[in-house]
Amino acid sequence: MHINNFGFLRVAAASPRLRVADCDFNTAEIKSVIERAVQEEVQLVCFPELSITAYSCGDLFFQEALQRKAVASLTELAAFMKGKPSLIAIVGLPLRIKSSLFNVAAVISSEGILGFVPKTNIPNDREFYEKRWFTSAADLTDFSVEINGEDVSINTEGIIFRTPFANFGIEICEDLWMPISPSSKLAMQGADLLFNLSASNELVGKNRYRKSLVLQQSGRCNTAYVYASAGCGESTTDLVFSGACFIAENGTMLAESKRFSLESELIIADIDIEALRHDRMKNTNYITIASGSITEIDCRIEPVSAEKMYRTFLPHPFIPSKESAEENLSEVFNIQTHGLAKRLQHTGVKTVTIGVSGGLDSTLALLVTIKTFDILGLPRENIIGITMPGFGTTDRTYSNAIDLMKASGVTVREISIVDAVKQHFNDIGHDISDQSVTYENSQARERTQILMDYANKIGGLVVGTGNLSELALGWATYNGDHMSMYSVNSSVPKTLVASLVRWIADTQMEDRSLKILHDVLDTPFSPELLPAGTDGKIAQKTEHFIGPYELHDYFLYRMLRYGDTPKRILFMAEQAFTSIYSSAEIMKWLKVFYKRFFAQQFKRSCLPDGPKVGSINLSPRGDWRMPSDAVADIWLSELKDDPGKLNPEP
């Protein structure tokens, strides 16, 4: 099984130990790092600017002896790469062309020296006087250089190196700091990966800014950006270098080195090429520009195994990290509350009804509604919380619903649906002992009728409680809990609902409400449409029927956010939930996900309004427009094989 089969590519950034102007020592260290990279099955590794000679050679760059030795060392490295068909390395050196000296990146592989990329923007400030030694790529007139009798491509406009798995481009240090960097043009030419050979010195606060540049460029260009900077072996006559290395992907930092290390540093990450290309495809402004004079070079590279992944697969993509939880959860809550506030202001409505079951979704919707009324200066008594006990209501959820409403100061109404549903069964000739879908849906529709009619009675609107995960799976009764007049949870997935309620409970609630909310969080997910067990506890547990919500949320995120194939989703889910679910379990529930997602689109085609809070939304007016009669055969056919046979060797 190869990572490349699933759209990943393994890259590395290195900052090796070095000595100034000692090409033999530097070459030996580069070889040592390359050996480490080969052992870790790295496919592309980038070294710092002028890594063969060191960056801080000063006027020694004018010495022909150093220039010749640098080229000889490059030739030695190219020969060293001959037996390493799975790796491409990028190193830096000074290269004399006619009467000018250029600061270049050299790309080497088992095929030899593939090409040179000269630095475009040459600094000439108080710290760096490169124009004293080097000429800009803009002044280069030749398009090939003879090395040991062979012509090697060099291009002032840049080179796109094309491998079987991804395309990459290169820029050097200062190029990244310019208003229009060469890497932007390379990305528009189809480069999935951008490499930067750098020698950036340290100043107080500079690393933070440098890191932000790398993150921003990777995000702006929808690429991976691999940055390798010179380390502590550089001369400290006036400046200090730390060996800062970064690997970023589309605005997210995947790996960064230990700075100021006295040893050679190597950081590795697996880049999701398919995800990057999907984002570019969806961005219709991301149009490949005319090629102009950019050179394209094909490179051979072998695939690598997926036994060990250099990437973290987060099992809960909708849940923010601890570092960003406060900001992100606050954002979600604000979007929900202000969405409802606008609807109330626009309609002039000052009262609402909301079904409160004691479950997680209705609890979040109630908390959103309470906050909204507080913002608008409306009395909480105008929120009519209606609990509607039915055949499956348990004492636990009933008590939590009543207690939460009383503690929150909203108006409490209790309207049993038992007699009304029994009458309805008599009217339609349904046997009450037949606990089929009719038995369940009749209760859900009766509850919705009560909410709608009570809202009409008080001149209010119905606040919906259904969440994104239920919409994806169709786990809602059509024209029952599926319908409302404004649906505040419609783009909040189940895993995030829980995190949001816990955050609200822990940061904004008094002790009495806090205790109730934590018990709600501990209650199993259930629509409570079937009778409780003999012990009085919930018998109808949603996840027993449709599978774990954390899996379905993961499937939904990967399918909608990145357009992943079933095999890719299965592969990544296996990584994310490696010690939680077996491959067979993940396969089982992934099939359920696709079957339900396609079969239940008709429920999403007529959704009520509701605010979008994240990158995934199923509104037919916004992010997801799908025909209700589409079939899932293509997706399910990928999952027919045994899990162990899904990923054949190429």
N, C-alpha and C positions, 0 to 999 in steps of 0.2 A: 504494500500500500504506500503510495507516494503522496506527499503534500501537494505536489503540482497537479495531481488529478483533481484536486478540490479547489484549485485557484489560488494557492498560496506559493510564495517564493521566500526563501530564507536569505536574509542579508545580514551584513555585519559592518560595524565601524570600528576601526582600530587606531590606537595611539601607541606605537611601540617605543621602547627605550631607544635613545639615539645619542650620537656624539656629533658635534658640529664639524662638518667637512670630512667625516670619517665614513666614506661610502661602504667600505667593507663591513664595518661594524653594523651600520644601518641596514645593509642588505641582509646580513645574517639574522638580524632581529625581525626584519620583514618576513624572511623565510620561516622563522620560528612561529610567527603569528599565523602565517598561511597554513602551516602544518596543523596548528590548533583549529583553524577554521575548517580544514578538510575533515578532521576528526569529528567536528560538530555538524558536518554536512552542510556547511554554508555554501551558498551558490554565488553570491556577489559580496566582495569585501572591499571596503574603501579605506585607504590610508591618508594621512595628512598631506597638506601642501608641501612640495619639495621634500618629501619624506626620505628620498635616497641620499640627499646631501645635508639635510636640515635646512630650516627656513632662515636661520639667523647667521648665514655665512658672510653677509656684508660684501665688501669689495672682493672677497675671494671668488665670488661668482664670475668675475672678469678673468680669472685664471683658467687658461686652456686645460691645464692638468686636471682641475676639478670638473670642468665640462666633459672632458673625455672619459674620466673615471665614472661619471654619472651615467653616461650612455653605456659604458661597458657593464656597469652594475645592472642596468635595465636589461641588457642582453642576457646577463647571467640569470636574472629573475625569470625572464621569458623561457629560458631553457629549463629552469627549475619547475616551471608550470607544465611541462610537456606531459607528465604522467598524472595530471590532475584534471580530468575532463569534466568534473562536476563543479569546478570553481572558476570564476572570473575575478581578477584582482585589479584595483585601480591605484596606481602609485604616482607620486609627483617628483619632478626633476627639472633642472634648468636645461633647455635645449637650444642650441645655436643653429639658426637657419640663415645662411649667407652671413650678413654682417650684423644680425640682430640676435638678441638673446630673449627667449620666451620662457615664461613660467607655465609649464604644461602638466596635464594629467595624462598618464599613459595607461591604456587598457590592455591587459595581458591575460592570456588563457593558454590552454593546451595547443591552440592554433597559432600561438606566437604573439607578436605585438599587433593588436587589432587597429589601434588608432590613437591619435594625439588630440587633446582638447586644450587650446591655449587660453590663458586667463585674459578676460576682456577689460575689466576695470582695474587699472593699476593705481594703488593709493600713492599719494605724495603729500602726506600730512606730517604732523610733528612726531608721530610715533613710527610711521612706516615710510621709507623713502624708496619704494620699489622702482619708481621711474628712473632712479639712478642706474638701475641694472637691467630692468626688463622692458620690453616693448609690448604694447597692447595687441591683442588679437585683431583689432580693427586695422592695424597697419600691416598685417600679414598678406602677402600676395601669392605665396605658394600653397598648393593644396595637397601636397604629398612631401614626405621627407624620406631620404634614403638612409636606411639603417642596415648595416652589414649586407649591402647589395640588394636589399628589398625595399620597395616603396611602401611607406605607411601613410595612411590618410591623415590629413590635418585640415581643419576647416574653421574659418573665422566665424561662420554663422552657426556653428554647432554640429554635433553628430548625434543621431539617434542610433543606439545600439539595440538591435532586435534579437532577442533570444526566443526559443520556442514557448516560453512561459510569460514573458513580460518584456517591455521595452524600457530602456533607461537612457538618461542624459546626464551631463556633467557640467557643473560650473565650479569656480574656484573662489573661495573666501569672499573677497570684497564684492564679488558679483551679487551675492545675496543681499547686500546692504544698499544696493542701488534702487532708485525709484522704479526702474523697469529692468528686472534681472533677466539674464539669458535663460534661466530655468522656466520662466513663464512662457517664453516662446517654445521651448522644448516640450513643455506640457501640452501646449496647443498643437504640437506636431505629433502627439501620441505617446509621449514618455510617461510610463506609469510610475517610474522611480526616478528620483533626482538625487545625485550624489554631489557632495560639496567637500572638496579637499581644502582644508583651512589651516591657517596659523594665526589664531586670534588670541592676543595676549589678555591677561587678567587685569581688571580694574574693579574697584568697589562698585557693585551693582551691575557690571557689564554682563555677567553670566545670565542674569534674569532677562535682560533685553535680548541677548543672543538667542536664548531659548525661545523667547516669544517670536522672534523672526522665523525660526525654524518651524514652529507650530503654525504660524500664520501662513507661511508659504505653502506648507503641505495642505492646509485647508483651502486656501485660495485656488490652488492648482488641482485639487482632488488627486493628490499623489501621496506616495511615501517620500519622505525627505531624510536622507542619510548623511549626517554631518560628522566629519572626523577632523579634529584639530590637533596641532602639534603639542607635545608634552613637555615635561620638566627637563628633558635633556637639552633643550634649546639654550642658547646663551642667555645669561641673566645680566649682561653688561648694563642694560637699561630697562629691560622688560622681563616679565615672568609669564610663562605659558603653562597651562594646567592640564592639557590633554582632554579638553571637554569634547565628548562625543554624544550625539543624540540620534535616535531613530524615531521619527514621527510619522503618523499615518492619518491623513485627512483631518488634521487639527488635534490629534490625540497623541500624547507621548507614549511610545511603547517601551523604550529603553533609554537609559542614559548612564554614562560612565562615572566612575569615581574620579574626581578631579584631584590634581596634585599627587598622583600616584607615582612612585619611583619604579614601578614595574610596568611592563607592557599591558595595556588595557584592550579588551575585546568585548564589545557588546553585540548581542545577536537578537534578531526578531524575525518572526514569520509574517510577511506582509500579505494582506488579503487583496490580491490583485482583482479578483472578481468583484468585490465590493466597490473598489475604486472605479472600475469601469462601469458598474451599474449606476453610480452617482453621476458620472459624466453623461451617460446615455439619457438620464432623466433630466439633466440640465440642458435644455435646448439652446441655451446661449453658449454652450461649450462646443463650438464648431471648430473642426480642424482647419487651420489656416493653410494657405497655399505654401507648398514646400519650399519654394525659393531655392536657395543654394545649400540648404541643409543636406548633409550627407547621411545616408542610411547604410549601416553595416550589419550584416547578419552574423550572429555568434552562436556557436554550438555550446550547449550546456546540458549535462545529464540530470535527470530527476533525482530527488532524494527521498528517503523513507519518512514515514510519519510516526515512527515509534516514539519519538520524543518531539514535542512541540515547544517552540520558543514563542509562546503566545498564551495569554490568559483568556479563556473563554468564560465570560461572566454568565452564570446561570440565570440571573435576573436582570436582563437589560433595561427594564423599565424602572428599576429601583436605583435611586442615586447613591453614590458612594457616601461614606461617613463624612468626608471632607466637604461635599457639596450638598448634603442632605438638607440642611437648614435653608439654604438659598433656593434649591430646586423645589422642595415640598411647599415652601411659602409661595413660590411662583404658581404652582398648580392650584393651590387653594385660592389665591388671588384671581386667577383666570376664571375659576368656577364661580366665585362669588360676584365678580364684576360682570360676568356674562349674564347671570340671573338678574343682577341689579339693573342692567340696561334694559332687559326685557320687561321688568316691572315698571321702570320709568317710562318706557315707550308706550306701554299699554295703559298706564295709569292705574294698574291693579295694585291694591294694597293688602290683599289677602291671598293665601295659597292653601291648598290641601296637599298633604304628602302621606303616603302610606308608610307606616313605621312598623316593621315586623320584628325588630330585635335582631335582625341580621346585619351583616357588615355594609351592604350597599345602601340600604335605607338609612342606616346610621350616618354614613358619610353625607348623603344627600340632605339629611336633617341638619347636620353641622354646617354645611354650606349655606343652607337657607337661613339658619339662625344668624350666621355672620353677615349675610346679605342684609337682613332686616336691621341689624345693628348699624351697619354702614349707612343705610338709608334713613335711619332714625325712626323706623316703624316699630310699633310695639310687637313683642314676640307673641302676644296673645292672638295676633292676626295670622299666625301660623297654625293651621288646624291639622294636628297630627292624628291620623286615624289608624288605630290598630284593628285588624279585622280577623279575629280568630276563626279558624276553619277546622277541617277534619284532622289535619296534621300538626296543628299548633301545639308546642310543648310549653310547659310551665316556665322553663328557662327563658325562652325567647319572648314569651308574653310579658313576664315580669321585667325583663330588661327594657322592652319597648315602653311600658308604662312608666317605669322608674326614670328612664332617660328623659322622656317628655316632661315629666313633673319637675325633675331637677333643672331642666333647661328653661322652664317658664313658658312653654307653648301650651296652646289649648289642646286638651286631650279628649278624643272621642273614641269610644269603643263600639264597633258595629259588627256583630257576629254575622258571618255569611252562611252559617249552617242551614238555617231554615230556608233562606232564599235559594240556596243551591239544591236542597232537597226538592223544593217546589219546581225548580227548573228541570230536575231529573224526571219528575212526574210529567211535566209538560212535554218533554221530548222523548219520553218512554225509555229512559236509561235506568238500568238496574243499579242501585247504589252499591251492590256488592261487586260490581264490575269496575275494578280500580284501574281502568285503562286511561288512555290519553284524554278521553272525554271527561272522565272523573277529575283529572288534574286541571285541564284547561278551563273547565266550567268555573272552578274556584278562582282562577287567575282573572278571568274576564268579569266575574262578579265583583271582585275587588276593584278593578279598573272602572267599572260602571259606577260604583259607589263614589270613588274619588272624583270622577268627571262630573257626576250629577251634583255632588256636594259643592264642588267648585262653582258650578252654575248657580247654585242656590245662594252662595255668598258673594258672587261677582268676582271670583278669584280664578286662579289657574292651577293646574296640577303640575307639581314638580316631579319629574321622573327620577327613578333610582337605578335603572339598569346600567351595567358597565360594559366596557369595550370587549372584554373576554367573552361575555355572554352573547354579545352581538356577533362576534366572530364564529362562535359555535352554534348560533341559533338557539341557545338555551333560554328561550323566552317564549311566552305564549303570544301568538299573533293577535294583535288587538287586545292583549291583556296587559301584563307588565311591560310588554314591548312598546306601549304607547303612553304618551304624556303630552303636556303642553310646552314644557321646556325640560330637557334631559341633561342635568348638570354632570352626570357621571359618564356620559356617552363615549368619551375618549380616554377614560381612566381604566386601565386593565386591572384585573382582580388582584394581582400581586402588588400593584401600586395602591389600590384601595386600602389594603391592610396597612401598608407603610404610612399612608397619609392619615388614617384614623389614629394610628399609634402616635404619630408626631403631634397631631392636634391634642390628643389626650394628655400627652406628657408636657406640652408647652403652653396650653391655653385653658385647661380645665381645672376646676376645683376638685377636692378629694372625692366628693360623693360621685360626681360624674366620671371622674377618672376610674374609679373602681368598676362602674358599670361598663365603660368602654373597653376596659381590659377583659372583662368577661365576654363581651361581644366578640372581641378578637379571638378568644379561645373557643368560640362556638363553631362546630363543623358547618361548612357551607351546605345549605339545604333550602329548597323552595317550600318545604313543609306542606306538601300537597297530598301526601299519603299518611295514614295514621301512624302515631308514634309506636315504639316498641312496647312490650309488656312492662318494661322498666320505666316507661314514661319519657324516655329519651328519644332524640331524633333517629328515625329509622332510614329515612330517605336522604342519603348523603350524596351530594352532586358528584363529587370526584370519583365515587365508586362506579358511576354510570358513564361519565364522559372522560375520566382521566384527570390527572393532576393539573391544576391550573398553571402551576409554574412551568410545566412542559408546554402547555398550549400557548402560554404567553411567549415563551421562547420561540416556538414555531411561527407564531403570528409575526413577531418582530423580524425574524430572519426572512420570511416570505415577503412581507410588505416593504420593509425598509431597504432590503438589498436584492429582492427578486431571486433569492437563492433557490436552487433546484432541491428536490427532495433528498437526493444523495448528499448534497452539501449540508443541508440542515441536519440530517441524521449524523453525519460525521462530526459536526460541531457540537451537537447535543450530547454525543457520546463523550466528547472532551469536557463539556461543561458539567455534566451530571455523572461523571465517571464512577463515583463511589456511592451514588444514590439510586440510579436505575440501571438495569441491565440493557444491553443493546436490543434484546427482544422486547422489553417493555417499551422502550422509546419507539421502536418500530411499530408496535401495536397502536400506541396512542397517536403517532404521527399519521397513520392511516385513518384513524378516527377523525383527526383534525381535518384532513383534506376532504373526506366524505361529507362531514358536517358543514365545512366552510362553503363548499360549492352548493350543496343542497339547500342551504338556508339563506342564500343571497336575497331571496324575495322579501325577507323580513328587513333587510338593510336598505332595500330600494325605496322604502317609504318611512324613513326614520324622522322623528320630530327634531326640531332644532336643538343644538347643544354645542358648548364651546370646545374647540380643539385645544388640548393642553400640551401635546407632545408631537413627535414626528410621525406617529401612527394614528390614523383616524379612518373610520369606515363610513363617513357621511357620503351619501350619493351626490351631494352638492359640492364636495371638495376633493378629498384624497382618493376615494375609491369608487370607480364607476365600472360596474361589472354587470353583464347580462344575467338575469335570474335563471336562464336555462342553459348556462355553460356547463360542460361536463368535466369531471375530474380525471378522466381516463389517462391522459398523458402523465399526470403527476403520480397517480397510483401505480402505473406500470413500472415506474422506476423502483418501486418498493416491493415488487413481487419476488425478487431474489432473496435468498438467505442473507441476513446481515453480514455474515463473514465473507460473502461473495460479491458484495456490492462494489468493492473497490479493487478490481483486478489490476495486476501489474500491466503496464503499457507494453 
